[in-house]
Amino acid sequence: MRRIMVCVKRVVDYNVRIRVKPDGTGVVLDGVKMSVNPFDEIALEEALRIKERGEADEVVAVSIGPDDAQQQLRTALAMGADRAILVKTTDVVEPLAAAQVFLTLVQKEQPQLVILGKQAIDDDAAQTGQMLAALWDRPQATFASKVELAGAAALVTREVDAGLETIEVDLPAVVTTDLRLNEPRYVKLPDIMKAKKKPLDVVELASTGVSAGETLKSVLVEPPKPRSKGVMVKDVAGLVDALKKKGLL
């Protein structure tokens, strides 16, 4: 395999406690730590492991977003990606537009495998990978917990409601990753320094011929309601009585 393309998204770090804006129009992003979407980090780790096994020659990390997204791509380069591409835009990029942009990069880079997280933790849409596969007219294997390459095909174990299923897809293909696929490596300082010398190309969104922007409007964003205080019970009879009082039995 010559090339693997990994799509990464810049999101609020998963350790940050999200705060909703007072007017309910969204969440507070000013001064908030941003990181690589955890599912995309798993996708990158899998691509790097495939390369380290000698089954791929190059790993290319790609992202869509503002100039600040270069920081997340530098993290990808520090993990071991060979080069990176940022499609620069300050507009809101919804899943379909993201898939269309990634398609233009796929047509240019000609990867044999495209890997990305099954979803982003900011919108939880879980749509981009599937849309990319449809636009590219190539097979897809979603929610992967294991990926094995076998010549011109990939064996992918998927996590489904009933358990696990293994499917075979012909390459090129799109794979989206689940949490249990692997554990991403820790980035060390020497790797961060080396990443500064790796190529990171920045292209404008307009050059891809894809337009972005909101097509869906959020009416209101609200924080979850505080949980009510729990009740301690001494035995099963006490539990049954408490559930009856709450109208649950």
CYANA upper distance limits for C-alpha pairs under 8 A (distance plus 0.5 A):
  1 MET  CA     55 GLU  CA      6.35
  1 MET  CA     56 ALA  CA      5.10
  1 MET  CA     57 ASP  CA      7.08
  1 MET  CA    112 GLN  CA      6.94
  2 ARG  CA     56 ALA  CA      5.84
  2 ARG  CA     57 ASP  CA      5.44
  2 ARG  CA     58 GLU  CA      6.85
  2 ARG  CA    111 PRO  CA      7.63
  2 ARG  CA    112 GLN  CA      7.43
  3 ARG  CA     56 ALA  CA      6.46
  3 ARG  CA     57 ASP  CA      6.35
  3 ARG  CA     58 GLU  CA      5.29
  3 ARG  CA     59 VAL  CA      6.42
  3 ARG  CA     60 VAL  CA      7.91
  3 ARG  CA    110 GLN  CA      8.06
  3 ARG  CA    111 PRO  CA      5.31
  3 ARG  CA    112 GLN  CA      6.44
  3 ARG  CA    113 LEU  CA      7.60
  4 ILE  CA     47 ALA  CA      7.15
  4 ILE  CA     56 ALA  CA      7.54
  4 ILE  CA     58 GLU  CA      6.80
  4 ILE  CA     59 VAL  CA      5.42
  4 ILE  CA     60 VAL  CA      6.76
  4 ILE  CA    111 PRO  CA      5.77
  4 ILE  CA    112 GLN  CA      6.61
  4 ILE  CA    113 LEU  CA      5.46
  4 ILE  CA    114 VAL  CA      6.35
  4 ILE  CA    115 ILE  CA      7.96
  5 MET  CA     59 VAL  CA      6.43
  5 MET  CA     60 VAL  CA      5.34
  5 MET  CA     61 ALA  CA      6.46
  5 MET  CA     62 VAL  CA      7.69
  5 MET  CA    106 VAL  CA      8.35
  5 MET  CA    111 PRO  CA      6.50
  5 MET  CA    113 LEU  CA      6.89
  5 MET  CA    114 VAL  CA      5.29
  5 MET  CA    115 ILE  CA      6.86
  6 VAL  CA     40 ASP  CA      8.20
  6 VAL  CA     43 ALA  CA      7.25
  6 VAL  CA     44 LEU  CA      6.48
  6 VAL  CA     47 ALA  CA      7.90
  6 VAL  CA     59 VAL  CA      7.73
  6 VAL  CA     60 VAL  CA      6.60
  6 VAL  CA     61 ALA  CA      5.31
  6 VAL  CA     62 VAL  CA      6.68
  6 VAL  CA    114 VAL  CA      6.30
  6 VAL  CA    115 ILE  CA      5.43
  6 VAL  CA    116 LEU  CA      6.19
  7 CYS  CA     40 ASP  CA      7.29
  7 CYS  CA     61 ALA  CA      6.44
  7 CYS  CA     62 VAL  CA      5.50
  7 CYS  CA     63 SER  CA      6.34
  7 CYS  CA    102 PHE  CA      8.39
  7 CYS  CA    114 VAL  CA      8.10
  7 CYS  CA    115 ILE  CA      7.08
  7 CYS  CA    116 LEU  CA      5.61
  7 CYS  CA    117 GLY  CA      8.35
  8 VAL  CA     36 VAL  CA      7.04
  8 VAL  CA     37 ASN  CA      7.18
  8 VAL  CA     40 ASP  CA      5.71
  8 VAL  CA     41 GLU  CA      7.82
  8 VAL  CA     61 ALA  CA      7.37
  8 VAL  CA     62 VAL  CA      6.65
  8 VAL  CA     63 SER  CA      5.76
  8 VAL  CA     73 LEU  CA      8.29
  8 VAL  CA    116 LEU  CA      7.25
  8 VAL  CA    117 GLY  CA      8.28
  9 LYS  CA     36 VAL  CA      6.38
  9 LYS  CA     37 ASN  CA      6.01
  9 LYS  CA     40 ASP  CA      7.54
  9 LYS  CA     63 SER  CA      6.42
  9 LYS  CA     64 ILE  CA      7.54
  9 LYS  CA     72 GLN  CA      8.45
  9 LYS  CA    120 ALA  CA      7.77
 10 ARG  CA     34 MET  CA      7.00
 10 ARG  CA     35 SER  CA      6.25
 10 ARG  CA     36 VAL  CA      5.64
 10 ARG  CA     37 ASN  CA      6.58
 10 ARG  CA     63 SER  CA      8.41
 10 ARG  CA     65 GLY  CA      8.03
 10 ARG  CA     69 ALA  CA      6.53
 10 ARG  CA     72 GLN  CA      6.94
 11 VAL  CA     34 MET  CA      5.98
 11 VAL  CA     35 SER  CA      6.11
 11 VAL  CA     36 VAL  CA      6.71
 11 VAL  CA     37 ASN  CA      6.15
 11 VAL  CA    120 ALA  CA      8.15
 11 VAL  CA    121 ILE  CA      7.70
 11 VAL  CA    122 ASP  CA      6.79
 12 VAL  CA     16 VAL  CA      7.45
 12 VAL  CA     29 LEU  CA      8.18
 12 VAL  CA     32 VAL  CA      7.40
 12 VAL  CA     33 LYS  CA      6.57
 12 VAL  CA     34 MET  CA      4.89
 12 VAL  CA     35 SER  CA      6.55
 12 VAL  CA    122 ASP  CA      7.69
 13 ASP  CA     33 LYS  CA      6.26
 13 ASP  CA     34 MET  CA      5.45
 13 ASP  CA     35 SER  CA      5.46
 13 ASP  CA     36 VAL  CA      8.05
 13 ASP  CA     37 ASN  CA      8.20
 14 TYR  CA     38 PRO  CA      8.30
 14 TYR  CA    121 ILE  CA      8.28
 16 VAL  CA     32 VAL  CA      8.09
 16 VAL  CA     33 LYS  CA      7.68
 18 ILE  CA     27 VAL  CA      7.30
 18 ILE  CA     28 VAL  CA      7.73
 19 ARG  CA     27 VAL  CA      6.15
 19 ARG  CA     28 VAL  CA      6.15
 19 ARG  CA    223 PRO  CA      8.17
 20 VAL  CA     24 GLY  CA      6.90
 20 VAL  CA     25 THR  CA      8.46
 20 VAL  CA     26 GLY  CA      6.49
 20 VAL  CA     27 VAL  CA      4.76
 20 VAL  CA     28 VAL  CA      6.42
 20 VAL  CA    221 VAL  CA      7.50
 20 VAL  CA    222 GLU  CA      7.17
 20 VAL  CA    223 PRO  CA      6.84
 21 LYS  CA     25 THR  CA      6.84
 21 LYS  CA     26 GLY  CA      6.24
 21 LYS  CA     27 VAL  CA      5.75
 21 LYS  CA     28 VAL  CA      6.16
 24 GLY  CA    220 LEU  CA      5.95
 24 GLY  CA    221 VAL  CA      5.33
 24 GLY  CA    222 GLU  CA      6.73
 25 THR  CA    218 SER  CA      7.92
 25 THR  CA    219 VAL  CA      8.03
 25 THR  CA    220 LEU  CA      6.43
 25 THR  CA    221 VAL  CA      6.40
 26 GLY  CA    220 LEU  CA      8.12
 26 GLY  CA    221 VAL  CA      6.14
 27 VAL  CA    221 VAL  CA      8.25
 28 VAL  CA     32 VAL  CA      8.13
 35 SER  CA     72 GLN  CA      6.65
 36 VAL  CA     40 ASP  CA      7.33
 36 VAL  CA     41 GLU  CA      6.79
 36 VAL  CA     72 GLN  CA      6.08
 36 VAL  CA     75 THR  CA      8.40
 37 ASN  CA     41 GLU  CA      6.77
 37 ASN  CA    117 GLY  CA      8.31
 37 ASN  CA    120 ALA  CA      6.47
 37 ASN  CA    121 ILE  CA      7.12
 38 PRO  CA     42 ILE  CA      6.94
 38 PRO  CA    117 GLY  CA      8.19
 38 PRO  CA    120 ALA  CA      8.31
 38 PRO  CA    121 ILE  CA      8.21
 39 PHE  CA     43 ALA  CA      6.90
 39 PHE  CA    116 LEU  CA      7.82
 39 PHE  CA    117 GLY  CA      4.70
 39 PHE  CA    118 LYS  CA      6.98
 39 PHE  CA    119 GLN  CA      7.22
 39 PHE  CA    120 ALA  CA      7.43
 39 PHE  CA    177 THR  CA      6.95
 39 PHE  CA    178 ASP  CA      7.14
 39 PHE  CA    179 LEU  CA      7.07
 40 ASP  CA     44 LEU  CA      6.69
 40 ASP  CA    116 LEU  CA      5.75
 40 ASP  CA    117 GLY  CA      4.74
 40 ASP  CA    118 LYS  CA      8.40
 40 ASP  CA    120 ALA  CA      8.37
 40 ASP  CA    177 THR  CA      8.10
 41 GLU  CA     45 GLU  CA      6.71
 41 GLU  CA     76 ALA  CA      8.41
 41 GLU  CA    117 GLY  CA      8.06
 41 GLU  CA    184 PRO  CA      6.97
 42 ILE  CA     46 GLU  CA      6.77
 42 ILE  CA    117 GLY  CA      7.55
 42 ILE  CA    177 THR  CA      7.33
 42 ILE  CA    178 ASP  CA      8.30
 42 ILE  CA    179 LEU  CA      7.69
 42 ILE  CA    181 LEU  CA      7.62
 42 ILE  CA    182 ASN  CA      6.82
 42 ILE  CA    183 GLU  CA      7.19
 42 ILE  CA    184 PRO  CA      6.16
 43 ALA  CA     47 ALA  CA      6.86
 43 ALA  CA    115 ILE  CA      6.14
 43 ALA  CA    116 LEU  CA      5.72
 43 ALA  CA    117 GLY  CA      6.26
 43 ALA  CA    176 THR  CA      7.82
 43 ALA  CA    177 THR  CA      6.30
 44 LEU  CA     48 LEU  CA      6.71
 44 LEU  CA     61 ALA  CA      8.29
 44 LEU  CA     76 ALA  CA      7.87
 44 LEU  CA     81 ALA  CA      8.36
 44 LEU  CA    115 ILE  CA      7.94
 44 LEU  CA    116 LEU  CA      8.10
 45 GLU  CA     49 ARG  CA      6.72
 45 GLU  CA     79 MET  CA      8.32
 45 GLU  CA    182 ASN  CA      7.87
 45 GLU  CA    183 GLU  CA      8.08
 45 GLU  CA    184 PRO  CA      5.83
 45 GLU  CA    185 ARG  CA      7.55
 46 GLU  CA     50 ILE  CA      6.74
 46 GLU  CA    181 LEU  CA      8.24
 46 GLU  CA    182 ASN  CA      7.56
 47 ALA  CA     51 LYS  CA      6.82
 47 ALA  CA     59 VAL  CA      7.22
 47 ALA  CA    115 ILE  CA      7.87
 48 LEU  CA     52 GLU  CA      6.59
 48 LEU  CA     59 VAL  CA      7.44
 48 LEU  CA     80 GLY  CA      7.14
 48 LEU  CA     81 ALA  CA      7.59
 49 ARG  CA     53 ARG  CA      6.72
 50 ILE  CA     54 GLY  CA      7.24
 50 ILE  CA     55 GLU  CA      6.06
 50 ILE  CA     56 ALA  CA      6.76
 51 LYS  CA     55 GLU  CA      5.86
 51 LYS  CA     56 ALA  CA      4.97
 51 LYS  CA     57 ASP  CA      6.69
 51 LYS  CA     58 GLU  CA      7.47
 51 LYS  CA     59 VAL  CA      7.95
 52 GLU  CA     56 ALA  CA      8.31
 55 GLU  CA    149 LEU  CA      8.38
 58 GLU  CA     81 ALA  CA      8.14
 58 GLU  CA     82 ASP  CA      6.72
 59 VAL  CA     81 ALA  CA      5.64
 59 VAL  CA     82 ASP  CA      6.02
 59 VAL  CA     83 ARG  CA      7.61
 60 VAL  CA     81 ALA  CA      6.42
 60 VAL  CA     82 ASP  CA      6.50
 60 VAL  CA     83 ARG  CA      5.74
 60 VAL  CA     84 ALA  CA      6.01
 60 VAL  CA     85 ILE  CA      8.12
 61 ALA  CA     73 LEU  CA      7.33
 61 ALA  CA     76 ALA  CA      7.22
 61 ALA  CA     77 LEU  CA      8.19
 61 ALA  CA     81 ALA  CA      6.90
 61 ALA  CA     82 ASP  CA      8.47
 61 ALA  CA     83 ARG  CA      6.95
 61 ALA  CA     84 ALA  CA      5.13
 61 ALA  CA     85 ILE  CA      6.91
 62 VAL  CA     73 LEU  CA      7.91
 62 VAL  CA     84 ALA  CA      6.07
 62 VAL  CA     85 ILE  CA      5.21
 62 VAL  CA     86 LEU  CA      6.32
 62 VAL  CA     87 VAL  CA      8.26
 63 SER  CA     69 ALA  CA      7.93
 63 SER  CA     73 LEU  CA      7.82
 63 SER  CA     85 ILE  CA      6.99
 63 SER  CA     86 LEU  CA      5.51
 63 SER  CA     87 VAL  CA      6.72
 64 ILE  CA     69 ALA  CA      8.08
 64 ILE  CA     86 LEU  CA      6.22
 64 ILE  CA     87 VAL  CA      5.18
 64 ILE  CA     88 LYS  CA      6.48
 64 ILE  CA     89 THR  CA      7.45
 64 ILE  CA     93 VAL  CA      8.36
 64 ILE  CA     98 ALA  CA      7.87
 65 GLY  CA     69 ALA  CA      6.36
 65 GLY  CA     86 LEU  CA      7.72
 65 GLY  CA     87 VAL  CA      6.92
 65 GLY  CA     88 LYS  CA      5.69
 65 GLY  CA     89 THR  CA      5.56
 65 GLY  CA     90 THR  CA      6.67
 65 GLY  CA     91 ASP  CA      8.32
 65 GLY  CA     93 VAL  CA      8.43
 66 PRO  CA     88 LYS  CA      5.82
 66 PRO  CA     89 THR  CA      5.65
 66 PRO  CA     90 THR  CA      5.68
 67 ASP  CA     88 LYS  CA      6.93
 67 ASP  CA     89 THR  CA      8.41
 68 ASP  CA     72 GLN  CA      8.44
 69 ALA  CA     73 LEU  CA      7.05
 69 ALA  CA     86 LEU  CA      8.00
 70 GLN  CA     74 ARG  CA      6.53
 70 GLN  CA     86 LEU  CA      7.43
 70 GLN  CA    200 LEU  CA      8.49
 71 GLN  CA     75 THR  CA      6.89
 72 GLN  CA     76 ALA  CA      6.90
 73 LEU  CA     77 LEU  CA      6.72
 73 LEU  CA     84 ALA  CA      6.86
 73 LEU  CA     85 ILE  CA      8.41
 73 LEU  CA     86 LEU  CA      8.28
 73 LEU  CA    200 LEU  CA      8.38
 74 ARG  CA     78 ALA  CA      6.56
 74 ARG  CA     84 ALA  CA      8.50
 74 ARG  CA    192 ILE  CA      8.13
 74 ARG  CA    195 ALA  CA      6.66
 74 ARG  CA    196 LYS  CA      7.63
 75 THR  CA     79 MET  CA      6.73
 75 THR  CA    187 VAL  CA      8.25
 75 THR  CA    192 ILE  CA      7.73
 75 THR  CA    195 ALA  CA      8.25
 76 ALA  CA     80 GLY  CA      7.08
 76 ALA  CA     81 ALA  CA      6.33
 77 LEU  CA     81 ALA  CA      4.97
 77 LEU  CA     82 ASP  CA      6.85
 77 LEU  CA     83 ARG  CA      7.01
 77 LEU  CA     84 ALA  CA      7.63
 77 LEU  CA    192 ILE  CA      8.37
 77 LEU  CA    195 ALA  CA      5.70
 77 LEU  CA    198 LYS  CA      7.59
 78 ALA  CA    187 VAL  CA      6.89
 78 ALA  CA    188 LYS  CA      8.39
 78 ALA  CA    191 ASP  CA      5.39
 78 ALA  CA    192 ILE  CA      5.34
 78 ALA  CA    193 MET  CA      8.25
 78 ALA  CA    194 LYS  CA      7.41
 78 ALA  CA    195 ALA  CA      5.34
 79 MET  CA    185 ARG  CA      7.63
 79 MET  CA    186 TYR  CA      8.15
 79 MET  CA    187 VAL  CA      6.25
 79 MET  CA    191 ASP  CA      7.53
 80 GLY  CA    191 ASP  CA      8.39
 82 ASP  CA    198 LYS  CA      7.36
 82 ASP  CA    199 PRO  CA      8.28
 83 ARG  CA    198 LYS  CA      6.49
 83 ARG  CA    199 PRO  CA      5.65
 83 ARG  CA    200 LEU  CA      6.41
 84 ALA  CA    199 PRO  CA      6.93
 84 ALA  CA    200 LEU  CA      5.14
 84 ALA  CA    201 ASP  CA      6.82
 85 ILE  CA    200 LEU  CA      6.07
 85 ILE  CA    201 ASP  CA      5.27
 85 ILE  CA    202 VAL  CA      6.39
 85 ILE  CA    203 VAL  CA      8.07
 86 LEU  CA    200 LEU  CA      7.84
 86 LEU  CA    201 ASP  CA      6.70
 86 LEU  CA    202 VAL  CA      5.28
 86 LEU  CA    203 VAL  CA      6.77
 87 VAL  CA    202 VAL  CA      6.51
 87 VAL  CA    203 VAL  CA      5.52
 87 VAL  CA    204 GLU  CA      6.10
 87 VAL  CA    205 LEU  CA      6.01
 88 LYS  CA    202 VAL  CA      7.02
 88 LYS  CA    203 VAL  CA      6.41
 88 LYS  CA    204 GLU  CA      5.39
 88 LYS  CA    205 LEU  CA      6.11
 89 THR  CA    204 GLU  CA      7.20
 89 THR  CA    205 LEU  CA      6.32
 91 ASP  CA    212 ALA  CA      6.58
 91 ASP  CA    213 GLY  CA      5.93
 92 VAL  CA    212 ALA  CA      6.78
 92 VAL  CA    213 GLY  CA      5.27
 92 VAL  CA    214 GLU  CA      6.38
 93 VAL  CA     97 ALA  CA      6.44
 93 VAL  CA     98 ALA  CA      6.53
 93 VAL  CA    212 ALA  CA      5.88
 93 VAL  CA    213 GLY  CA      6.42
 93 VAL  CA    214 GLU  CA      7.80
 94 GLU  CA     98 ALA  CA      6.64
 94 GLU  CA    212 ALA  CA      7.82
 94 GLU  CA    213 GLY  CA      7.79
 94 GLU  CA    214 GLU  CA      7.51
 95 PRO  CA     99 ALA  CA      6.62
 95 PRO  CA    125 ALA  CA      7.96
 95 PRO  CA    127 GLN  CA      6.54
 95 PRO  CA    128 THR  CA      5.36
 95 PRO  CA    131 MET  CA      8.26
 96 LEU  CA    100 GLN  CA      6.72
 96 LEU  CA    127 GLN  CA      8.31
 96 LEU  CA    128 THR  CA      6.96
 96 LEU  CA    131 MET  CA      7.03
 97 ALA  CA    101 VAL  CA      6.71
 97 ALA  CA    210 VAL  CA      7.37
 97 ALA  CA    211 SER  CA      7.56
 97 ALA  CA    212 ALA  CA      6.46
 98 ALA  CA    102 PHE  CA      6.64
 98 ALA  CA    128 THR  CA      7.16
 99 ALA  CA    103 LEU  CA      6.56
 99 ALA  CA    128 THR  CA      5.93
 99 ALA  CA    129 GLY  CA      7.63
 99 ALA  CA    131 MET  CA      6.41
 99 ALA  CA    132 LEU  CA      5.18
 99 ALA  CA    135 LEU  CA      8.23
100 GLN  CA    104 THR  CA      7.10
100 GLN  CA    132 LEU  CA      7.40
100 GLN  CA    135 LEU  CA      7.94
100 GLN  CA    210 VAL  CA      7.25
101 VAL  CA    105 LEU  CA      7.16
101 VAL  CA    205 LEU  CA      8.47
101 VAL  CA    208 THR  CA      7.03
101 VAL  CA    210 VAL  CA      6.85
102 PHE  CA    106 VAL  CA      6.58
102 PHE  CA    132 LEU  CA      7.65
103 LEU  CA    107 GLN  CA      6.65
103 LEU  CA    132 LEU  CA      6.93
103 LEU  CA    135 LEU  CA      7.68
103 LEU  CA    136 TRP  CA      7.02
104 THR  CA    108 LYS  CA      6.87
104 THR  CA    208 THR  CA      6.92
105 LEU  CA    109 GLU  CA      6.39
106 VAL  CA    110 GLN  CA      5.79
106 VAL  CA    111 PRO  CA      6.82
111 PRO  CA    172 PRO  CA      7.60
112 GLN  CA    171 LEU  CA      6.47
112 GLN  CA    172 PRO  CA      4.81
112 GLN  CA    173 ALA  CA      7.29
113 LEU  CA    171 LEU  CA      7.23
113 LEU  CA    172 PRO  CA      5.81
113 LEU  CA    173 ALA  CA      5.80
113 LEU  CA    174 VAL  CA      6.58
113 LEU  CA    175 VAL  CA      8.03
114 VAL  CA    172 PRO  CA      8.33
114 VAL  CA    173 ALA  CA      6.88
114 VAL  CA    174 VAL  CA      5.32
114 VAL  CA    175 VAL  CA      6.75
115 ILE  CA    174 VAL  CA      6.45
115 ILE  CA    175 VAL  CA      5.37
115 ILE  CA    176 THR  CA      6.23
115 ILE  CA    177 THR  CA      7.83
116 LEU  CA    129 GLY  CA      7.33
116 LEU  CA    175 VAL  CA      7.07
116 LEU  CA    176 THR  CA      5.47
116 LEU  CA    177 THR  CA      6.82
117 GLY  CA    129 GLY  CA      8.48
117 GLY  CA    176 THR  CA      5.52
117 GLY  CA    177 THR  CA      5.28
117 GLY  CA    178 ASP  CA      7.37
118 LYS  CA    126 ALA  CA      6.05
118 LYS  CA    127 GLN  CA      8.45
118 LYS  CA    129 GLY  CA      7.62
118 LYS  CA    142 THR  CA      7.19
118 LYS  CA    143 PHE  CA      6.34
118 LYS  CA    176 THR  CA      5.11
118 LYS  CA    177 THR  CA      5.64
118 LYS  CA    178 ASP  CA      6.59
119 GLN  CA    123 ASP  CA      8.49
119 GLN  CA    124 ASP  CA      5.89
119 GLN  CA    125 ALA  CA      6.52
119 GLN  CA    126 ALA  CA      4.63
119 GLN  CA    127 GLN  CA      7.72
119 GLN  CA    128 THR  CA      8.35
120 ALA  CA    124 ASP  CA      5.70
120 ALA  CA    125 ALA  CA      7.41
120 ALA  CA    126 ALA  CA      7.49
127 GLN  CA    131 MET  CA      6.64
128 THR  CA    132 LEU  CA      6.54
129 GLY  CA    133 ALA  CA      6.79
129 GLY  CA    140 GLN  CA      8.39
129 GLY  CA    142 THR  CA      8.34
129 GLY  CA    174 VAL  CA      7.19
129 GLY  CA    175 VAL  CA      7.78
129 GLY  CA    176 THR  CA      6.82
130 GLN  CA    134 ALA  CA      6.81
130 GLN  CA    140 GLN  CA      7.34
130 GLN  CA    142 THR  CA      8.28
130 GLN  CA    174 VAL  CA      8.37
131 MET  CA    135 LEU  CA      6.64
132 LEU  CA    136 TRP  CA      6.42
132 LEU  CA    174 VAL  CA      8.15
133 ALA  CA    137 ASP  CA      6.26
133 ALA  CA    138 ARG  CA      5.76
133 ALA  CA    139 PRO  CA      6.76
133 ALA  CA    140 GLN  CA      6.40
133 ALA  CA    173 ALA  CA      7.69
133 ALA  CA    174 VAL  CA      6.39
134 ALA  CA    138 ARG  CA      7.13
138 ARG  CA    171 LEU  CA      8.47
138 ARG  CA    172 PRO  CA      7.16
138 ARG  CA    173 ALA  CA      6.01
138 ARG  CA    174 VAL  CA      7.76
139 PRO  CA    169 VAL  CA      6.54
139 PRO  CA    170 ASP  CA      7.24
139 PRO  CA    171 LEU  CA      8.14
139 PRO  CA    172 PRO  CA      8.02
139 PRO  CA    173 ALA  CA      5.52
139 PRO  CA    174 VAL  CA      6.93
140 GLN  CA    169 VAL  CA      7.62
140 GLN  CA    173 ALA  CA      6.14
140 GLN  CA    174 VAL  CA      5.18
140 GLN  CA    175 VAL  CA      6.29
141 ALA  CA    156 VAL  CA      7.15
141 ALA  CA    158 ARG  CA      7.94
141 ALA  CA    167 ILE  CA      8.11
141 ALA  CA    169 VAL  CA      7.79
141 ALA  CA    173 ALA  CA      8.27
141 ALA  CA    174 VAL  CA      6.86
141 ALA  CA    175 VAL  CA      5.34
141 ALA  CA    176 THR  CA      6.99
142 THR  CA    158 ARG  CA      7.14
142 THR  CA    175 VAL  CA      6.12
142 THR  CA    176 THR  CA      5.14
142 THR  CA    177 THR  CA      7.15
143 PHE  CA    158 ARG  CA      5.86
143 PHE  CA    159 GLU  CA      6.28
143 PHE  CA    160 VAL  CA      8.33
143 PHE  CA    175 VAL  CA      8.32
143 PHE  CA    176 THR  CA      6.00
143 PHE  CA    177 THR  CA      5.53
143 PHE  CA    178 ASP  CA      5.28
144 ALA  CA    156 VAL  CA      6.64
144 ALA  CA    157 THR  CA      6.12
144 ALA  CA    158 ARG  CA      5.02
144 ALA  CA    159 GLU  CA      6.98
144 ALA  CA    175 VAL  CA      7.50
144 ALA  CA    176 THR  CA      6.57
144 ALA  CA    177 THR  CA      5.17
144 ALA  CA    178 ASP  CA      5.82
144 ALA  CA    181 LEU  CA      7.07
145 SER  CA    156 VAL  CA      8.01
145 SER  CA    157 THR  CA      6.12
145 SER  CA    158 ARG  CA      6.18
145 SER  CA    159 GLU  CA      6.94
145 SER  CA    177 THR  CA      7.17
145 SER  CA    178 ASP  CA      6.16
145 SER  CA    179 LEU  CA      7.74
145 SER  CA    180 ARG  CA      5.88
145 SER  CA    181 LEU  CA      4.59
145 SER  CA    182 ASN  CA      8.34
146 LYS  CA    156 VAL  CA      6.16
146 LYS  CA    157 THR  CA      5.47
146 LYS  CA    158 ARG  CA      7.76
146 LYS  CA    181 LEU  CA      5.99
147 VAL  CA    154 ALA  CA      7.36
147 VAL  CA    155 LEU  CA      6.39
147 VAL  CA    156 VAL  CA      5.17
147 VAL  CA    157 THR  CA      7.05
147 VAL  CA    181 LEU  CA      8.47
148 GLU  CA    154 ALA  CA      6.13
148 GLU  CA    155 LEU  CA      5.53
148 GLU  CA    156 VAL  CA      6.88
149 LEU  CA    153 ALA  CA      6.61
149 LEU  CA    154 ALA  CA      4.90
149 LEU  CA    155 LEU  CA      6.67
150 ALA  CA    154 ALA  CA      6.11
150 ALA  CA    155 LEU  CA      7.55
152 ALA  CA    170 ASP  CA      6.64
152 ALA  CA    171 LEU  CA      6.08
153 ALA  CA    168 GLU  CA      7.09
153 ALA  CA    169 VAL  CA      6.03
153 ALA  CA    170 ASP  CA      4.81
153 ALA  CA    171 LEU  CA      5.70
154 ALA  CA    168 GLU  CA      6.12
154 ALA  CA    169 VAL  CA      5.92
154 ALA  CA    170 ASP  CA      6.95
154 ALA  CA    171 LEU  CA      7.41
155 LEU  CA    166 THR  CA      7.16
155 LEU  CA    167 ILE  CA      6.27
155 LEU  CA    168 GLU  CA      5.09
155 LEU  CA    169 VAL  CA      7.18
156 VAL  CA    166 THR  CA      5.96
156 VAL  CA    167 ILE  CA      5.95
156 VAL  CA    168 GLU  CA      6.83
156 VAL  CA    169 VAL  CA      8.31
157 THR  CA    164 LEU  CA      7.01
157 THR  CA    165 GLU  CA      6.05
157 THR  CA    166 THR  CA      4.68
157 THR  CA    167 ILE  CA      6.99
158 ARG  CA    164 LEU  CA      6.05
158 ARG  CA    165 GLU  CA      5.78
158 ARG  CA    166 THR  CA      6.58
158 ARG  CA    167 ILE  CA      8.22
159 GLU  CA    163 GLY  CA      6.54
159 GLU  CA    164 LEU  CA      5.37
159 GLU  CA    165 GLU  CA      7.27
159 GLU  CA    178 ASP  CA      8.24
160 VAL  CA    164 LEU  CA      6.24
160 VAL  CA    165 GLU  CA      7.60
169 VAL  CA    173 ALA  CA      7.46
177 THR  CA    181 LEU  CA      7.18
187 VAL  CA    191 ASP  CA      7.07
187 VAL  CA    192 ILE  CA      7.62
188 LYS  CA    192 ILE  CA      6.96
189 LEU  CA    193 MET  CA      6.86
190 PRO  CA    194 LYS  CA      6.75
191 ASP  CA    195 ALA  CA      6.57
192 ILE  CA    196 LYS  CA      7.33
193 MET  CA    197 LYS  CA      8.13
194 LYS  CA    198 LYS  CA      7.53
203 VAL  CA    207 SER  CA      7.50
204 GLU  CA    208 THR  CA      7.98
205 LEU  CA    209 GLY  CA      7.75
205 LEU  CA    210 VAL  CA      7.26
205 LEU  CA    211 SER  CA      7.98
206 ALA  CA    210 VAL  CA      6.96
206 ALA  CA    211 SER  CA      7.58
233 VAL  CA    238 GLY  CA      5.88
233 VAL  CA    239 LEU  CA      6.30
234 LYS  CA    238 GLY  CA      6.66
234 LYS  CA    239 LEU  CA      8.27
235 ASP  CA    239 LEU  CA      6.92
236 VAL  CA    240 VAL  CA      6.69
237 ALA  CA    241 ASP  CA      6.68
238 GLY  CA    242 ALA  CA      6.64
239 LEU  CA    243 LEU  CA      6.72
240 VAL  CA    244 LYS  CA      6.70
240 VAL  CA    249 LEU  CA      8.19
241 ASP  CA    245 LYS  CA      6.80
242 ALA  CA    246 LYS  CA      6.98
243 LEU  CA    247 GLY  CA      6.81
243 LEU  CA    248 LEU  CA      5.69
243 LEU  CA    249 LEU  CA      6.32
244 LYS  CA    248 LEU  CA      6.20
244 LYS  CA    249 LEU  CA      5.40
